[in-house]
């Protein structure tokens, strides 16, 4: 039996609608970080009078709460995005583990997909938002002083103490911090939306000017690093600054 072109068009439209009119997901479990103040040290390379220096810690204030995922995005959650054709497949593994082997582009694609599915706005956190949520799990990366040899020795001693930990663990294995956010500063680093920065400090030691390079992004975990945005496995290369992370994953914040 032959179908008319009009009938085929109706069927095609119906199939297309069924893909986009599915019931939206309810969204992942969230933690609400109350409005308040927190300390943040800007990422990047900063110089004063030609010498590399640490930018000062800034005291930031937020009048609105922060809604952030309790857990990192799991392999099961990410697989749903892949099945919908909105995400590119990444590292396989148990469904209850955090999704690893994802780039900044993968993470932002997932955020766009989740926003479409839920009708809410999801995005990667900024570096300062990540530190706000991390609270006591955040590790300051200041090297101190302005003498390059002293700074090199501090960096060497610190990085010599880092141990590789390739075993990915189930969600919740690293425990919750004081806000109730799970698995911060474990062995799965998290993409933020902050770009790599080169800046200048003024006479008072505060940032005076800066230039951002957004081909590399700040990632947070046991320590802070900068990773090229298309890299999925920083341990194999592509870490622009800092010790390469064991794994790359992400969690999102929801804007209300």
Backbone torsions as a table, in degrees:
resi	resn	phi	psi	omega
1	UNK	NA	130.7	-179.3
2	UNK	-91.3	145.5	175.8
3	UNK	-107.4	147.1	175.6
4	UNK	-73.8	159.4	176.2
5	UNK	-60.3	-35.2	179.6
6	UNK	-64.1	-42.1	-179.8
7	UNK	-65.7	-41.2	177.6
8	UNK	-62.1	-38.4	179.3
9	UNK	-64.2	-40.9	179.0
10	UNK	-62.7	-44.2	178.8
11	UNK	-62.7	-41.1	179.9
12	UNK	-63.9	-42.0	178.5
13	UNK	-64.6	-38.6	179.3
14	UNK	-65.2	-40.6	178.6
15	UNK	-65.1	-40.9	178.2
16	UNK	-63.3	-42.1	-179.3
17	UNK	-64.5	-36.9	-177.6
18	UNK	-64.5	-28.7	179.0
19	UNK	-72.5	-30.4	-174.3
20	UNK	-102.8	-13.6	-176.6
21	UNK	-103.4	15.7	176.6
22	UNK	-64.5	156.1	177.6
23	UNK	-59.9	131.2	-178.0
24	UNK	-68.3	155.0	175.6
25	UNK	-69.7	157.2	179.0
26	UNK	-80.4	-12.8	-179.7
27	UNK	92.1	160.3	-177.3
28	UNK	-75.2	167.3	177.2
29	UNK	-69.2	136.9	-175.9
30	UNK	-116.3	158.1	168.4
31	UNK	-117.7	136.0	177.0
32	UNK	-99.3	115.7	174.6
33	UNK	-92.3	118.6	-173.4
34	UNK	-63.2	155.9	173.4
35	UNK	-59.1	149.0	-179.3
36	UNK	159.7	-161.6	-175.6
37	UNK	-113.5	152.6	175.6
38	UNK	-156.5	162.0	180.0
39	UNK	-94.4	141.3	178.5
40	UNK	-144.3	130.3	172.5
41	UNK	-106.1	121.1	-178.3
42	UNK	-57.4	145.7	175.9
43	UNK	-82.1	169.0	173.7
44	UNK	113.2	-176.3	177.8
45	UNK	-105.9	122.0	-175.8
46	UNK	-124.6	141.0	-179.0
47	UNK	-130.5	148.7	174.6
48	UNK	-132.8	120.7	-176.2
49	UNK	53.4	38.3	176.6
50	UNK	84.9	-10.1	-179.4
51	UNK	-99.5	139.6	178.1
52	UNK	-72.1	132.0	-176.7
53	UNK	-136.4	164.8	173.3
54	UNK	-86.9	131.0	172.5
55	UNK	-68.0	149.0	-178.0
56	UNK	-70.1	153.8	172.4
57	UNK	-66.5	134.7	177.8
58	UNK	-106.4	140.0	175.1
59	UNK	-93.1	111.3	-177.1
60	UNK	-102.5	149.3	179.6
61	UNK	-125.5	137.7	176.9
62	UNK	-124.7	129.9	178.8
63	UNK	-91.6	-10.4	179.8
64	UNK	-118.3	149.3	175.9
65	UNK	-69.1	161.5	177.7
66	UNK	-111.2	126.5	178.1
67	UNK	-101.2	112.2	-176.0
68	UNK	-130.4	148.2	179.7
69	UNK	-59.3	134.9	177.0
70	UNK	-63.9	-39.9	-178.6
71	UNK	-118.2	159.9	169.9
72	UNK	-66.1	155.7	178.2
73	UNK	-59.3	127.9	-176.1
74	UNK	-85.0	166.9	175.9
75	UNK	-62.8	-37.3	179.5
76	UNK	-64.1	-44.8	179.8
77	UNK	-63.8	-44.1	-178.5
78	UNK	-66.0	-35.2	-180.0
79	UNK	-62.4	-31.4	177.5
80	UNK	-64.8	-40.0	177.0
81	UNK	-65.6	-39.7	177.4
82	UNK	-63.0	-43.6	-179.6
83	UNK	-62.6	-31.0	178.1
84	UNK	-78.7	-7.2	179.4
85	UNK	82.5	11.1	-177.7
86	UNK	-98.0	-14.7	-178.9
87	UNK	-128.5	155.0	177.4
88	UNK	-92.9	134.8	-178.6
89	UNK	-55.2	142.9	-179.1
90	UNK	-127.2	-162.6	-175.5
91	UNK	-53.1	131.0	176.0
92	UNK	-80.3	165.5	178.0
93	UNK	160.4	-177.5	-179.9
94	UNK	-56.9	143.9	-174.1
95	UNK	-62.2	-29.2	-174.9
96	UNK	-90.4	7.8	175.4
97	UNK	-92.0	155.2	173.6
98	UNK	-64.6	143.7	177.5
99	UNK	-69.5	127.0	178.1
100	UNK	-117.4	173.1	179.4
101	UNK	71.7	37.9	-179.4
102	UNK	-120.7	143.9	177.3
103	UNK	-91.7	174.4	174.5
104	UNK	-61.2	-37.9	179.0
105	UNK	-65.8	-38.7	175.9
106	UNK	-61.7	-43.5	-177.9
107	UNK	-64.9	-41.7	-179.9
108	UNK	-71.8	-30.8	174.9
109	UNK	-65.2	-40.7	177.9
110	UNK	-64.4	-41.0	179.0
111	UNK	-61.3	-41.7	178.5
112	UNK	-64.8	-41.8	178.7
113	UNK	-63.8	-45.9	-179.0
114	UNK	-64.5	-37.3	177.0
115	UNK	-61.6	-41.9	179.5
116	UNK	-67.0	-40.7	-176.9
117	UNK	-71.3	-32.7	-174.7
118	UNK	-100.8	-17.5	-173.9
119	UNK	75.1	13.5	178.0
120	UNK	-112.7	171.9	179.5
121	UNK	-105.9	115.9	178.9
122	UNK	-117.6	144.0	-179.6
123	UNK	-157.1	167.1	172.5
124	UNK	-70.2	147.0	174.9
125	UNK	-72.9	154.9	167.8
126	UNK	-74.0	167.8	178.8
127	UNK	-62.6	-40.1	179.8
128	UNK	-67.3	-35.7	176.5
129	UNK	-66.5	-39.2	178.1
130	UNK	-61.9	-44.4	179.2
131	UNK	-66.0	-34.1	176.1
132	UNK	-61.3	-45.1	-179.9
133	UNK	-72.8	-32.4	-176.7
134	UNK	-71.2	-31.8	179.2
135	UNK	52.8	-121.6	-174.9
136	UNK	-69.7	-11.1	178.2
137	UNK	-81.9	-9.3	178.7
138	UNK	-76.6	135.9	178.6
139	UNK	-110.4	121.8	179.5
140	UNK	-68.7	136.0	-177.7
141	UNK	-107.6	18.4	179.3
142	UNK	-64.0	142.6	179.4
143	UNK	-103.0	-18.7	176.2
144	UNK	78.9	152.3	173.8
145	UNK	65.8	177.3	179.6
146	UNK	-122.0	-3.7	178.9
147	UNK	-81.1	124.4	-171.9
148	UNK	-65.1	-31.3	179.8
149	UNK	-69.1	-40.3	177.7
150	UNK	-63.9	-42.4	-179.9
151	UNK	-65.2	-39.0	179.1
152	UNK	-63.3	-41.7	-179.7
153	UNK	-65.6	-40.6	177.7
154	UNK	-62.8	-45.0	178.9
155	UNK	-62.5	-43.0	-179.3
156	UNK	-61.4	-48.0	-179.5
157	UNK	-61.3	-40.8	-178.1
158	UNK	-67.1	-48.1	-175.8
159	UNK	-71.2	-27.0	176.9
160	UNK	-66.8	-23.1	-179.8
161	UNK	-85.3	-9.1	179.4
162	UNK	-76.6	133.3	177.9
163	UNK	-114.7	138.0	177.4
164	UNK	-69.2	143.3	-179.1
165	UNK	-142.1	84.3	-171.9
166	UNK	-78.9	-10.9	-175.4
167	UNK	-76.6	115.5	176.3
168	UNK	-79.9	132.2	-176.5
169	UNK	-110.0	159.7	179.1
170	UNK	-62.4	157.9	176.1
171	UNK	-54.5	136.6	179.1
172	UNK	91.7	-6.9	-175.7
173	UNK	-66.3	-27.5	-178.0
174	UNK	-93.1	-3.9	176.5
175	UNK	81.6	173.8	-176.5
176	UNK	-102.6	152.8	174.4
177	UNK	-91.5	-169.0	-175.4
178	UNK	-66.3	-21.0	176.6
179	UNK	-88.0	-12.2	-175.5
180	UNK	93.2	9.6	177.6
181	UNK	-84.0	128.8	-173.0
182	UNK	-91.6	146.0	166.4
183	UNK	66.7	23.4	173.4
184	UNK	-71.5	141.5	177.8
185	UNK	63.6	29.7	170.9
186	UNK	-86.8	-151.3	-178.5
187	UNK	-98.9	12.0	171.0
188	UNK	-113.2	106.5	179.4
189	UNK	-73.0	157.2	-174.8
190	UNK	-121.2	132.2	176.0
191	UNK	-66.2	139.8	166.9
192	UNK	-115.2	175.5	-178.6
193	UNK	-94.1	2.0	-178.2
194	UNK	-76.8	140.1	178.3
195	UNK	-85.1	160.7	171.0
196	UNK	-64.3	140.4	-172.7
197	UNK	-129.5	138.8	165.7
198	UNK	-119.3	126.3	-174.6
199	UNK	-141.0	170.6	178.9
200	UNK	-120.4	137.0	176.3
201	UNK	-97.7	139.9	178.1
202	UNK	-77.6	-179.2	179.9
203	UNK	-57.8	-28.7	179.3
204	UNK	-84.4	1.4	178.9
205	UNK	85.6	-0.2	-179.2
206	UNK	-95.3	153.0	-179.7
207	UNK	-55.2	129.0	-179.7
208	UNK	-105.5	-43.1	175.8
209	UNK	-152.1	163.3	-175.9
210	UNK	-154.1	156.0	173.4
211	UNK	-131.7	125.9	-177.3
212	UNK	-99.1	139.4	172.1
213	UNK	-116.7	109.7	-172.5
214	UNK	-93.1	12.7	170.4
215	UNK	-81.3	-6.1	175.1
216	UNK	-136.7	144.9	-174.2
217	UNK	-127.3	155.1	177.8
218	UNK	-77.1	132.5	172.2
219	UNK	-118.2	148.0	-176.7
220	UNK	-123.6	144.1	177.8
221	UNK	-173.3	-129.9	176.3
222	UNK	-60.1	-31.4	173.4
223	UNK	-148.7	167.1	-178.5
224	UNK	-89.2	145.0	177.6
225	UNK	-146.2	168.1	175.4
226	UNK	-121.2	127.4	-173.6
227	UNK	-128.5	139.3	176.3
228	UNK	-58.8	137.7	-166.0
229	UNK	-66.1	-22.2	-179.5
230	UNK	-94.6	-1.0	-177.3
231	UNK	-76.8	136.9	177.7
232	UNK	-107.1	-22.9	-179.8
233	UNK	-134.1	94.6	-176.1
234	UNK	-70.4	-21.6	179.3
235	UNK	-68.1	-18.7	179.2
236	UNK	-97.8	0.8	-179.3
237	UNK	130.6	158.6	177.7
238	UNK	101.5	3.9	175.5
239	UNK	-84.6	111.5	-174.1
240	UNK	-77.0	-25.6	179.9
241	UNK	-157.5	138.9	178.8
242	UNK	91.1	171.5	177.6
243	UNK	-70.2	134.4	-178.0
244	UNK	-59.3	135.8	175.9
245	UNK	-65.8	153.5	175.1
246	UNK	-66.3	-46.5	-178.3
247	UNK	-143.9	156.2	176.9
248	UNK	-115.9	124.7	176.1
249	UNK	-139.5	-159.0	179.8
250	UNK	-169.1	161.0	166.4
251	UNK	-137.5	161.1	-174.1
252	UNK	-118.6	161.9	170.1
253	UNK	-111.0	152.8	178.4
254	UNK	-111.3	130.1	176.4
255	UNK	-89.9	132.9	178.7
256	UNK	-102.6	NA	NA
